[in-house]
Structure formats: C-alpha cells, structure tokens
Amino acid sequence: MTKSVAWAAVAVAALLAGPPAFAQDHLLTRETAQARLIAAAAERRQQLEAVDRVLASPVAARAASSMGVDIAAVRSTVPALSDAELADLSVRAAALEADPVAGLDHDIKLLLEIFLIVAIVLIVIKAVD
C-alpha cells in the first residue's frame, strides 16, 4: 500500500513538474505539415508514372505475355505498393528509361523488364498474403 501511494505521488509530481502543453503548441506548423504531405504525394505520383511508363511499353507487354502474366493486372496493382517498394521500382524504371540499351542487346533489356514485372508480382503476392 505504501509503495503504491509513493508511486502515485511520483507520477503526480512528474506531471506537475513539466511545463504546460497546449493544443496550439506543435512541433510543426500546419502549413509545414501540409507542404510535406503535398510534396510526398507529388513524389509518389511521379514514381507511379515512371513505373507505369515502363510497364506500358510494348517490350514490357511482350515480356509479360512470354511469362504468362497479364500486364494490365500488373499495372493495376502498382498503386497498392508501399512507398519503399514503389521508390525502389521507380529507380529501376527510370534507369531503364534513361539508358535502355546501355550497351546491352535487346534480349538483356527484355530480361530486365521481365525482372521488373516479376518483382512487382512478387511484391503484390507478398502484400496480399
């Protein structure tokens, strides 16, 4: 009993010892938080567009059909990717767009796009489970 009273006294003292906090006091202003949310949404939109551009290419369609994968289904699941997964795939997609050949022949480019499609399918399967 004495221990519980002592702990209660310590808890009350800790609550009263700190400076008062008000609802208006935030670490970020509302404008800063809003600007960060807008920037994050714009970045995600750009990443989605980068991945979709690669998946919309005829080479990606051929690669998907050679694997028996419906490219439309793959493209429709891209928005469900997490931010980290989407960022990773958009970097890969941007690399394919920036220098699609990079000294590689057509078969290797096709393999890279197959890899991108397989990565998206595996991520979606993992997310569903």
C-alpha positions in Angstrom: 0.0 0.0 0.0 2.8 2.4 0.9 4.6 1.6 -2.4 1.5 2.4 -4.4 1.0 5.7 -2.7 4.6 6.6 -3.2 4.4 5.7 -6.9 1.2 7.7 -7.3 3.0 10.7 -5.6 5.9 10.4 -8.0 3.6 10.2 -11.0 1.6 13.3 -9.9 4.9 15.2 -9.3 6.2 14.3 -12.7 3.0 15.5 -14.4 3.1 18.8 -12.5 6.8 19.4 -12.9 6.8 19.8 -16.7 5.9 22.9 -18.5 2.3 23.2 -19.5 1.5 22.0 -23.0 -1.3 23.5 -25.1 -3.1 22.2 -28.1 -1.8 25.1 -30.2 1.8 24.0 -29.4 3.0 21.6 -32.1 6.4 20.7 -33.4 5.4 21.5 -37.0 3.2 24.3 -38.1 0.1 23.2 -40.0 1.5 24.8 -43.2 4.8 22.9 -42.9 2.9 19.6 -42.4 0.6 20.3 -45.3 3.6 21.2 -47.6 5.3 18.0 -46.7 2.2 15.9 -47.4 1.8 17.6 -50.8 5.5 17.0 -51.6 5.2 13.3 -50.6 2.0 12.9 -52.7 3.7 14.6 -55.7 6.8 12.3 -55.4 4.6 9.2 -55.2 2.6 10.3 -58.3 5.9 10.8 -60.2 7.1 7.3 -59.1 3.8 5.7 -60.2 4.1 7.4 -63.6 7.7 6.3 -64.0 6.8 2.6 -63.3 3.7 2.8 -65.4 5.6 4.2 -68.4 7.9 1.2 -68.4 5.0 -1.3 -67.9 3.1 0.4 -70.7 5.8 -0.2 -73.3 5.4 -2.9 -76.0 8.5 -4.6 -74.7 7.0 -5.0 -71.3 3.8 -6.3 -72.8 5.8 -8.9 -74.8 7.9 -9.8 -71.7 4.7 -10.3 -69.6 3.0 -12.4 -72.2 6.1 -14.6 -72.6 5.8 -15.3 -68.9 2.0 -15.8 -69.0 1.4 -12.7 -66.9 -1.4 -10.2 -67.6 0.3 -6.9 -67.9 -2.9 -5.0 -67.2 -3.3 -6.8 -63.9 0.3 -5.9 -63.0 -0.2 -2.3 -63.9 -3.4 -2.1 -61.8 -1.6 -3.4 -58.7 1.2 -0.9 -58.8 -0.7 1.8 -56.8 -1.0 -0.7 -54.0 2.8 -0.9 -53.5 4.3 0.6 -50.3 6.3 3.8 -50.6 9.6 1.9 -50.2 8.6 -0.7 -52.8 7.4 1.9 -55.3 10.6 4.0 -54.8 12.8 1.0 -55.5 10.9 0.1 -58.6 10.7 3.7 -59.9 14.5 3.9 -59.6 14.8 0.8 -61.7 12.2 2.0 -64.2 14.0 5.4 -64.5 17.3 3.6 -65.2 15.6 1.6 -68.0 14.1 4.8 -69.5 17.3 6.9 -69.2 19.5 4.3 -70.8 17.5 1.4 -72.1 20.3 -0.1 -74.1 23.5 0.9 -72.2 25.5 -1.3 -74.4 23.1 -4.2 -73.8 21.3 -6.0 -76.5 17.6 -6.4 -76.9 17.5 -9.7 -75.0 19.1 -8.3 -71.9 16.7 -5.3 -72.0 13.8 -7.8 -72.2 15.2 -9.7 -69.2 15.5 -6.5 -67.2 11.8 -5.7 -67.9 10.8 -9.3 -67.1 12.7 -8.9 -63.8 10.8 -5.6 -63.1 7.4 -7.4 -63.8 8.4 -10.4 -61.6 9.5 -8.1 -58.8 6.1 -6.3 -58.9 4.2 -9.6 -59.0 6.2 -11.0 -56.0 5.7 -7.8 -54.0 1.9 -7.8 -54.7 1.7 -11.5 -53.8 3.6 -10.9 -50.5 1.4 -7.9 -49.7 -1.8 -10.0 -50.3 -0.7 -12.8 -48.0 
